[in-house]
Amino acid sequence: MKRKIITTADGSKTIHLEEWNEQYHSKHGAIQEAVHVFIKHGLIHFFEKTGCQSLNILEIGFGTGLNAFLSCLEADKLPLEISYHGVEAYPVSTDEIDQLNYAQLISKEHSSDFKKIHDSAWGEPVDITSTFKLTKEKLFFSEISDENSFDLIYFDAFGPRVQPELWTESMFNKMHEVLTDHGVLVTYSAKGDVKRALMACGFDVERLQGPPGKRHMLRATKLNAKATII
């Protein structure tokens, strides 16, 4: 599948898949989307709600490493110890990573951390900083077998339009099993089918204001009872 680097509306780069007409991040702003969906409504929300001092995060679709880099920086600010697991079946190439400008736009002084995130070996826990430990796993999402292991999930798979099989009740049942009690899943998608699948799996689902270019996004909290949409 042909891939090319494009510039999104906030000046940050992403990868465009021409055959699918799909991007790794929003064309309306890669960094803006990641900060809004995964950091503001995921990481910071969970930290402020629970007052936790340590957090286990699972990312579904490690991709360019943007969400991991932002989480690494946030761990140092809060402060918060993060153990981060990024799952990706098809890792982004070194040549593509070298063309991404996230470190230059977000924090030049931490560009070495972004490089370390991508240079770290797959399948091994690596201390990126004193507050951020990363494990990258080269797996298909269906191969995830953890249970009650993660407090927060960044569900950042390619969209339902191009990979509908990743947005099913079966997949979200797996995510429900992976999460600890009252764990949280955040995603950029707000499709009705996605909301209903999450609710059927026992999540309480909130529809929140979306990032630039999207009206809404979803945040789902693991509960024991059937959920209702807010």
Stockholm file with secondary structure:
# STOCKHOLM 1.0

chainA/1-230         MKRKIITTADGSKTIHLEEWNEQYHSKHGAIQEAVHVFIKHGLIHFFEKTGCQSLNILEIGFGTGLNAFLSCLEADKLPLEISYHGVEAYPVSTDEIDQLNYAQLISKEHSSDFKKIHDSAWGEPVDITSTFKLTKEKLFFSEISDENSFDLIYFDAFGPRVQPELWTESMFNKMHEVLTDHGVLVTYSAKGDVKRALMACGFDVERLQGPPGKRHMLRATKLNAKATII
#=GR chainA/1-230 SS CCEEEEECTTSCEEEEETTTTEESSCTTCHHHHHIIIIIIIIIIHHHHHHCCSEEEEEEECCTTSHHHHHHHHHHHHTTCEEEEEEECSSCCCHHHHHTCCHHHHHCGGGHHHHHHHHHSCBTSCEEEETTEEEEEECCCGGGCCCCSCEEEEEECCSCTTTCGGGGSHHHHHHHHHHEEEEEEEEESCCCHHHHHHHHHTTEEEEEEECSTTCSEEEEEEECSSCCCCC
#=GC SS_cons         CCEEEEECTTSCEEEEETTTTEESSCTTCHHHHHIIIIIIIIIIHHHHHHCCSEEEEEEECCTTSHHHHHHHHHHHHTTCEEEEEEECSSCCCHHHHHTCCHHHHHCGGGHHHHHHHHHSCBTSCEEEETTEEEEEECCCGGGCCCCSCEEEEEECCSCTTTCGGGGSHHHHHHHHHHEEEEEEEEESCCCHHHHHHHHHTTEEEEEEECSTTCSEEEEEEECSSCCCCC
//
